[in-house]
Amino acid sequence: MTSKMFTKILIANRGEIACRVIKTAKKMGILTVAVYSDADAESLHVHMADEAIYLGPSPSRESYLLGDKVIEAAKRTGAQAIHPGYGFLSENADFCRQCAKENITFIGPPVAAIEAMGSKSAAKNIMEKANVPLVPGYHGDDQSEVILKKAADDMGYPVLLKATAGGGGKGMRQVWNGSEFSEGLAAAKREAKSSFGDDTMLVEKYLTQPRHVEIQVFCDNHGHAVYLFERDCSVQRRHQKVIEEAPAFSMSEDLRSKMGESAIQSAQAIGYRGAGTVEFLLDVDGSFYFMEMNTRLQVEHPVTEMITGQDLVEWQLRVAAGEILPKTQEELVINGHAFEARIYAEDPNNDFLPATGKLTFLQTPIESKNVRVDTGVRQGDEVSVFYDPMIAKLIVWDETREKALQRLSKALSEYRINGVTTNIDFLYNLATCEPFAKADIDTGFIEKNHDLIFHNDSQTLANELPMAALYLVLSQAKNAELAAAKTHDPHSPWNNTNAWRLNEASIHPFTLSHNDIEYQVVVEQKRQGVSSYYLISIASEGAVEITLDCQGNITGDLLQVSIDGYRSHATIVHCDNRISLYRQNGVFNFIHILPDCGDSTSDDAHGGLVAPMNGTMVSILITAGDLVEKDQPLVIMEAMKMEHTIRAPNKGIVDAIFFKEGEMVDGGAELLSLTAEEE
C-alpha cells in the first residue's frame, strides 16, 4: 500500500503542545495552521505557524472546544489533517467522526477506539474480557449514591472515585471513610460535569502504596504494534503528574516485557491505531493492574523520546498518513535515563492554587542534548485564568538515573521566572530530597515527604543582602549616567549619585525587607585611587553591625560582585520596588521599602472572605443568614480547570454573598461577609 504524506496540517490546540507539533511538522516540510482564541491572539504557537485562524472568545467552550469551527478552519486553509494535541478535542469521538465525514484525517485513533476507552467503566469491561488484570472496583450503570457507597463499603476504604469520562486528575477524589463519601462524590461529579459534560462515576479500591507506571504503545494500519517501554509517573499532586521519568526504576526485564505485552494486548483489543498510553498501577509485590488507556499523545511523551531517540509526533504523522511503524520491537532499545518536570504557575504552599499574571522575566536553562525545554510562552506573555497553568516542561537526559537527576536539579536552579508564582522551588526541593534520589517512590510520595519538600530554609543573606543593596546603588548610578547623557551638561554635579555631603561620609541608607523582616542597610561609597568600593553595614538583631567590603558592576541583568574577596554573581530582576536575586542556591526576594512621604493611603481591611485567585464561581453552598460551622464548605471556585473550596474560618453567620454561580471573580475580591459568633 502506498501512502502520501500530508502537505498541510491544522493543530487543534494551543500553547506548548501546539508549538511541539509545529516543530516536528516544520522539520518534515509540512505547513501548519494554528487556531486561537482572544486570549491567544499574540501567543507563541500563533506566531510559529504558517497560518492561523481565529476561533472565538477566550473560554475554551467558546473556542477550542468548538469542533465545527475547527473543521471549518481546516477546510478554509486546505489542511488535509488535524492534530488534536492533548486535552480539548483529542479524545472526542464525535469530533473524530466529523473529521472523517469531511474527508479530513484525524491524527489519532479511530472512533471505535476512542469510544471504547472514553468511558473508564466500558474500558474495564473490555479489558476484563481481554484478560488484562484490573483493580477491584465498581463500574456499573446504576449511579445512585446508595449503590456507589455500598460498593465502597463492601470493598473497604480507602476508595477512589473517578469520572468514567475523566482524565488529567479531573473528577477524582480519594475517600478515606464512609463519612466523607457524600461530599467527595458530589465534588467529583460536579468537577466531572464541568470538565467533560458527564458525571458518571466508578469506584475503585485505593491501593495505599502503588506506583503509577504507564506504557507507550504505537499501532499502525498494517497490523503492527510496539511498546516504547515505560514511564514512571508516580509523583503526583491532585492526581496530576509532577515529575515523570523513563525508564521506570527497579524494573526487571521480565516485568517490563509482561507489562509491555499486556499494553499491546489492551490496544489490540480495541483495534487501536496511532500513539496511545496504557496506564497501570504497579503494586509493591510486582503485580500490576490496568487503570485506563489514554487515546492520545501524553504530556510526558518527551521522556520516552529522550531514551529511545524517536520523535513520537513524527510517528503519529507517518501512521496517520498510512505508513508502517518506523521501528520494530526488536529495533527499539533504551538508552540512558530521562526526567520531565512540569513548570506550573501555581502556589504549592497554598494547596497548589493556580496563579495568573504576566511573565515579567523568563530565563530558561540553556538547551543541549541533555536539556530540553518544551514551552508555549515567552517573556511578557500572560498566564490567564482560561487554560491550564502549565508554563513549560523541563526535560533532561543522561546515561544513568543518578546523572540525569543531577542535571534536573541544576536545570531547575537555572530556571528563572518572575511575575507569577511558580512551583520551581517545590520541584527543586522534591528532586533533591533523599527519598527521591533513592527512588523510594509511590503515588503518595508528596504527602509522605511533605516536610522535606515544603521546607523553607532560613536564608542567611550573608551575601545576598549586601548584593541587593549594592545593586540599588549601582543601578541608581547607571540610570543617572544614562539620564545625564541626554542633558546639555552631562558633567553637571547635579547628575551625580555618589551621596556626597559636606564634611560627612557619602552614604546610601536603605530599608530592605525579606520574608517580612526589615533590615537597615547603609552603603558608604569610598575611593581608593581611581577605583570605587563600598563599605556595606547591616544592622542586625541586638544592634550588632556587620560591615562588608564590596565591589561590583552590572551588565544587563547580571550583577557581578566581590564581597571581602569572595567573587560571585546573581541574575537580578527589579520591578517597581521588588528585587529578586537568582542564585545557584535559590531565589532571594527583597522589597525596597521607600521612605514614607506622608502621601500614601492605606485600604481598610474588610472582614469578608476573599477569592484566592481569578476564577469562576461554580457553586454556592450557603445562603445569607445561615449559621455555619468552622471549616464548613461555603463556596466553590474554579480556575484553570481546578476546583477550590472556600471554607468558613470560624463559626458564624453569613451576612451577605456578593457573587452568583457562573460569574467571573477577580483574585482578592470579597466573596461574602461572615460575622463570627462569639464564644
Residue pairs with C-beta under 8 A, 6 or more apart in sequence:
1 222
1 322
2 322
3 321
3 322
3 323
4 321
4 322
5 28
5 30
5 317
5 318
5 321
5 323
6 30
6 79
6 80
6 81
6 105
6 317
6 320
6 321
7 30
7 31
7 80
8 30
8 31
8 32
8 33
8 50
8 77
8 78
8 79
8 80
9 21
9 25
9 30
9 31
9 32
9 33
9 79
9 80
9 81
9 82
9 83
9 107
9 317
10 32
10 33
10 34
10 35
10 53
10 70
10 73
10 74
10 77
10 79
10 81
10 82
10 83
11 17
11 18
11 21
11 22
11 32
11 33
11 34
11 35
11 45
11 49
11 82
11 83
11 85
12 35
12 64
12 70
12 82
12 83
12 84
12 85
12 88
12 89
13 21
13 35
13 45
13 64
13 83
13 84
13 85
13 86
13 87
13 88
13 90
14 35
14 36
14 37
14 40
14 43
14 45
14 64
14 85
14 376
14 387
15 40
15 43
15 44
15 45
15 376
15 377
15 387
15 388
15 390
16 374
16 375
16 376
16 390
16 392
16 393
17 85
17 86
17 87
17 297
17 299
17 376
18 34
18 45
18 48
18 49
18 85
18 376
19 44
19 45
19 48
19 374
19 375
19 376
20 313
20 374
21 32
21 83
21 85
21 313
22 32
22 34
22 45
22 48
22 49
23 48
24 311
24 313
24 314
24 317
25 31
25 32
25 313
25 317
26 32
27 311
27 314
28 314
28 317
30 317
31 50
31 51
32 48
32 49
32 50
32 51
33 49
33 50
33 51
33 52
33 53
33 73
33 74
33 77
33 79
34 45
34 46
34 48
34 49
34 51
34 52
34 53
35 52
35 53
35 54
35 55
35 63
35 64
35 69
35 70
35 73
36 43
36 45
36 46
36 52
36 53
36 54
36 55
36 63
37 54
37 55
37 56
37 57
37 58
37 59
37 60
37 62
37 63
37 64
37 386
38 56
38 57
38 58
38 63
39 58
39 382
39 384
39 386
39 387
40 46
40 58
41 54
43 376
43 377
43 381
44 375
44 376
44 377
44 378
44 381
45 376
46 52
51 77
53 73
53 76
53 77
55 63
55 64
55 66
55 69
55 70
55 73
56 62
56 63
56 66
56 69
57 63
58 384
58 386
59 386
60 88
60 386
60 387
63 69
64 70
64 88
64 89
65 88
65 89
67 89
67 92
67 94
67 95
67 98
68 98
70 82
70 89
70 95
71 82
71 98
71 99
71 102
71 104
73 79
74 82
74 102
74 104
75 102
75 104
79 104
80 104
80 105
81 104
81 105
81 106
81 107
81 317
81 320
81 321
82 99
82 104
82 105
82 106
82 107
83 107
83 313
83 316
83 317
84 90
84 92
84 95
84 106
84 107
84 108
84 296
85 296
85 297
86 296
86 297
86 298
86 299
87 168
87 388
89 95
90 108
90 295
90 296
90 297
91 114
91 117
91 118
91 167
91 294
91 295
91 296
92 114
93 111
93 114
93 115
93 118
95 106
96 106
96 108
96 109
96 110
96 111
96 114
97 111
99 105
99 106
100 106
100 111
105 320
105 321
106 320
107 274
107 316
107 317
107 320
108 114
108 274
108 275
108 295
108 296
108 316
108 320
109 272
109 273
109 274
109 276
109 295
110 271
110 273
112 270
112 271
113 270
113 271
113 272
113 273
113 276
113 295
114 295
115 122
116 122
116 123
116 126
116 270
117 123
117 270
117 292
117 293
117 294
117 295
118 165
118 295
119 164
119 165
119 200
120 139
120 162
120 163
120 164
120 165
120 166
120 202
120 292
121 139
121 140
121 141
121 164
121 200
121 202
122 164
123 292
123 293
124 134
124 137
124 139
124 202
124 290
125 139
126 269
126 270
127 134
127 266
127 269
127 290
128 134
129 269
130 265
130 266
130 269
131 265
132 262
132 265
132 266
132 269
132 290
133 262
133 287
133 288
133 289
133 290
134 289
134 290
135 204
135 205
135 207
135 281
135 289
135 290
135 291
136 155
136 204
136 205
137 151
137 155
137 202
137 203
137 204
137 205
138 147
138 148
138 151
138 152
138 155
138 202
138 203
138 204
139 164
139 202
139 203
140 147
143 200
143 201
145 181
145 182
145 185
148 161
148 181
148 185
148 201
148 203
149 178
149 181
149 182
149 185
151 203
152 159
152 175
152 178
152 181
152 203
153 178
155 203
155 205
156 205
157 175
157 176
157 177
157 178
157 206
158 174
158 175
158 176
158 177
158 206
158 208
159 174
159 175
159 203
159 204
159 205
159 206
160 172
160 173
160 174
160 175
160 203
160 204
160 205
160 206
161 172
161 173
161 174
161 175
161 184
161 185
161 188
161 201
161 202
161 203
162 171
162 172
162 188
162 201
162 202
162 203
162 204
163 170
163 171
163 172
163 188
163 189
163 191
163 192
163 195
163 196
163 198
163 199
163 200
163 201
164 198
164 200
164 201
164 202
165 171
165 192
165 196
165 197
165 198
165 200
166 172
166 192
166 195
166 196
167 292
167 294
168 240
168 641
169 236
169 238
169 239
169 240
170 191
170 192
170 195
170 196
170 641
171 188
171 189
171 191
171 192
171 195
171 196
171 199
171 201
172 188
172 239
173 184
173 185
173 187
173 188
174 184
174 206
175 181
175 184
175 185
183 633
185 201
187 636
187 643
187 645
188 201
189 199
189 201
190 199
190 618
190 619
190 636
190 643
191 643
192 198
192 199
192 200
192 201
193 199
194 618
194 638
194 643
195 641
207 281
207 283
208 444
209 283
209 284
209 442
209 444
210 234
210 281
210 282
210 283
210 284
210 442
210 443
211 232
211 234
211 248
211 281
211 282
211 283
211 441
211 442
211 443
212 232
212 233
212 234
212 236
212 241
212 279
212 280
212 281
212 282
212 291
212 443
213 230
213 231
213 232
213 233
213 234
213 248
213 251
213 259
213 279
213 280
213 281
213 282
213 288
214 230
214 231
214 233
214 277
214 278
214 279
214 280
214 298
215 227
215 229
215 230
215 259
215 260
215 262
215 263
215 277
215 278
215 280
216 227
216 228
216 229
216 230
216 231
216 275
216 276
216 277
216 298
216 301
216 304
216 312
217 225
217 226
217 227
217 228
217 263
217 264
217 266
217 267
217 272
217 275
217 276
217 277
217 278
218 225
218 226
218 227
218 228
218 274
218 275
218 276
218 312
218 315
218 319
218 325
219 225
219 267
219 268
219 272
219 273
219 274
219 276
219 319
219 325
220 273
220 319
220 323
220 324
220 325
221 273
221 319
221 322
222 324
224 324
224 325
224 328
225 264
225 267
225 268
225 272
225 325
226 264
226 325
226 327
226 328
226 329
226 332
227 260
227 261
227 263
227 264
227 329
228 304
228 308
228 310
228 312
228 332
229 246
229 247
229 256
229 260
229 304
229 307
229 308
229 332
229 334
230 246
230 247
230 248
230 251
230 256
230 259
230 260
231 244
231 245
231 246
231 247
231 248
231 298
231 300
231 303
231 304
232 244
232 245
232 246
232 247
232 248
232 249
232 441
233 241
233 244
233 279
233 300
234 441
234 442
234 443
234 445
235 241
235 242
235 243
235 244
235 430
235 436
235 441
235 445
235 446
236 242
236 443
236 446
237 348
237 352
237 446
238 352
238 642
241 299
241 300
241 342
242 341
242 342
242 423
242 427
242 430
242 446
243 339
243 340
243 341
243 342
243 408
243 427
243 430
243 431
244 300
244 303
244 339
244 340
245 303
245 337
245 338
245 339
245 340
245 401
245 404
246 303
246 304
246 306
246 307
246 337
246 338
247 256
247 307
247 334
247 337
248 282
249 401
249 439
249 441
250 439
255 286
255 288
258 288
259 280
259 282
259 288
262 278
262 280
262 288
262 290
263 278
263 280
266 278
266 290
266 293
267 276
267 278
267 293
270 293
272 295
273 319
274 316
274 319
274 320
275 296
275 297
275 301
275 312
275 315
275 316
275 319
276 293
276 294
276 295
276 296
277 293
277 294
277 296
277 298
278 290
278 293
279 290
279 291
279 292
279 293
279 294
280 288
280 289
280 290
280 291
281 288
281 289
281 291
282 288
283 289
284 442
297 312
297 313
297 316
299 342
299 390
299 393
300 340
300 393
301 312
302 338
302 340
302 372
302 374
302 393
302 395
303 338
303 339
303 340
303 395
304 310
304 312
304 338
305 311
305 312
306 336
306 338
306 372
306 395
306 397
307 334
307 335
307 336
307 337
307 338
307 397
308 332
308 333
308 334
308 335
309 335
310 326
310 327
310 332
314 326
315 325
315 326
318 326
319 325
336 397
336 398
336 399
336 400
336 404
337 397
337 398
337 399
337 400
337 401
337 403
337 404
338 395
338 396
338 397
338 404
339 395
339 396
339 404
339 405
339 408
339 431
340 393
340 394
340 395
341 393
341 394
341 408
341 412
341 427
341 431
342 390
342 393
342 394
342 423
343 390
343 391
343 392
343 393
343 394
343 415
343 417
343 422
343 423
343 424
343 427
344 352
344 354
344 389
344 390
344 391
344 422
344 423
345 354
345 355
345 356
345 357
345 383
345 389
345 390
345 391
345 420
345 421
345 422
346 352
346 353
346 354
346 355
346 389
346 421
346 422
346 423
347 353
347 355
347 421
348 423
348 425
348 426
348 454
349 454
350 612
351 644
352 423
352 642
353 612
353 613
353 639
353 642
353 644
354 385
354 389
354 613
354 615
354 639
354 640
354 642
355 383
355 389
355 420
355 421
355 422
355 613
356 382
356 383
356 384
356 385
356 389
356 420
356 613
356 614
356 639
356 667
357 382
357 383
357 419
357 420
357 421
358 380
358 381
358 382
358 383
358 419
358 420
359 377
359 378
359 379
359 380
359 381
359 382
359 383
359 391
359 417
359 418
359 419
359 420
360 379
360 380
360 418
360 419
360 573
360 575
361 379
361 416
361 417
361 418
361 419
361 557
361 573
361 575
361 580
362 377
362 378
362 379
362 416
362 417
362 418
363 414
363 415
363 416
363 417
363 571
363 582
364 373
364 375
364 392
364 394
364 414
364 415
365 371
365 373
365 394
365 410
365 411
365 414
365 415
366 414
367 373
369 397
370 396
370 397
370 398
370 407
371 394
371 395
371 396
371 407
371 411
372 394
372 395
372 396
372 397
373 392
373 393
373 394
373 395
374 392
374 393
374 395
375 391
375 392
375 393
376 392
377 383
377 391
377 392
383 389
383 391
383 420
385 613
385 614
385 615
385 639
385 640
385 664
386 640
387 640
387 641
388 640
388 641
389 640
391 417
391 422
394 408
394 411
394 412
394 415
396 404
396 407
396 408
396 411
397 404
397 407
398 404
398 406
398 407
401 439
402 437
405 431
405 436
405 437
408 431
409 428
409 431
409 432
412 424
412 427
412 428
412 431
413 428
413 584
413 585
413 586
415 424
416 571
416 573
416 582
416 587
417 424
418 573
418 575
418 580
419 575
425 586
425 587
426 453
426 454
428 586
429 452
429 453
429 454
429 455
430 436
430 446
430 449
430 453
433 449
433 452
433 453
434 452
435 441
435 445
435 448
435 449
435 452
436 445
436 449
442 448
446 453
457 586
459 514
459 515
459 586
459 588
461 514
461 519
461 588
463 561
463 563
463 566
463 568
464 570
464 581
464 583
464 588
465 512
465 514
465 519
465 521
465 538
465 590
466 521
466 536
466 538
466 548
466 550
466 561
466 563
467 552
467 559
467 561
467 563
467 570
467 581
468 512
468 579
468 581
468 588
468 590
469 508
469 510
469 512
469 521
469 523
469 536
470 523
470 534
470 536
470 550
470 552
470 559
470 561
471 552
471 554
471 559
471 572
471 574
471 579
471 581
472 508
472 510
472 523
472 579
472 592
473 497
473 508
473 523
473 525
473 534
474 552
474 553
474 554
474 559
475 554
475 574
476 497
476 508
477 497
477 498
478 554
480 495
480 496
480 497
481 495
483 495
484 490
484 491
484 492
484 495
487 495
489 495
498 506
498 525
499 506
499 507
499 508
499 525
500 506
501 507
505 524
506 524
506 525
506 526
507 522
507 523
507 524
507 525
508 522
508 523
508 524
508 525
509 520
509 521
509 522
509 523
510 520
510 521
510 522
510 523
510 592
511 518
511 519
511 520
511 521
511 592
511 593
512 518
512 519
512 521
512 579
512 590
512 591
512 592
512 593
513 519
513 590
513 591
513 593
514 588
514 589
514 590
514 591
518 593
519 538
519 539
519 540
520 538
520 539
521 536
521 537
521 538
521 539
522 536
522 537
522 539
523 534
523 535
523 536
524 534
524 535
524 536
524 537
525 532
525 534
526 532
526 533
526 534
526 535
527 533
531 551
532 551
533 549
533 550
533 551
534 549
534 550
534 551
534 552
535 547
535 548
535 549
535 550
536 547
536 548
536 550
537 545
537 546
537 547
537 548
538 545
538 546
538 547
538 548
539 545
540 546
548 563
548 564
549 563
549 564
550 561
550 562
550 563
550 564
551 561
551 562
552 559
552 560
552 561
552 562
553 559
553 560
554 560
554 572
557 571
557 572
557 573
558 569
558 570
558 571
558 572
559 569
559 570
559 571
559 572
559 581
560 567
560 568
560 569
561 567
561 568
561 569
561 570
568 583
570 581
570 582
570 583
571 581
571 582
572 579
572 580
572 581
572 582
573 579
573 580
573 582
574 580
577 591
577 592
577 593
577 594
578 589
578 590
578 591
578 592
579 589
579 590
579 591
579 592
580 587
580 588
580 589
580 590
581 587
581 588
581 589
581 590
606 670
606 673
607 673
607 674
607 675
608 658
608 670
608 671
608 672
608 673
608 674
609 634
609 646
609 649
609 670
609 671
609 672
609 673
609 674
610 668
610 669
610 670
610 671
611 637
611 646
611 665
611 666
611 667
611 668
611 669
611 671
612 637
612 644
612 646
612 667
613 637
613 639
613 644
613 667
614 639
614 664
614 665
614 666
614 667
615 637
615 638
615 639
615 640
615 644
615 664
615 665
615 667
616 637
616 638
616 639
616 662
616 663
616 664
616 665
617 635
617 636
617 637
617 659
617 660
617 661
617 662
617 663
617 665
617 671
618 636
618 637
618 638
618 643
618 661
618 662
619 635
619 636
619 661
620 634
620 635
620 657
620 659
620 660
620 661
621 633
621 634
621 635
621 636
622 628
622 632
622 634
622 635
622 654
622 657
623 654
623 657
624 654
624 655
624 656
624 657
625 653
625 654
626 653
626 654
627 651
627 652
627 653
627 677
628 634
628 648
628 651
628 652
628 653
628 654
628 674
629 648
629 651
630 648
630 649
630 650
630 651
631 647
631 648
632 647
632 648
633 645
633 646
633 647
634 646
634 647
634 648
634 654
634 671
634 672
635 645
635 646
635 657
635 659
635 671
635 672
636 643
636 644
636 645
636 646
637 643
637 644
637 646
637 665
638 644
646 671
648 674
649 674
650 674
650 676
650 677
651 676
651 677
652 674
652 675
652 676
652 677
653 674
653 675
653 677
654 672
654 673
654 674
655 672
655 673
655 674
655 675
656 672
656 673
657 671
657 672
658 669
658 670
658 671
658 672
658 673
659 665
659 669
659 671
665 671
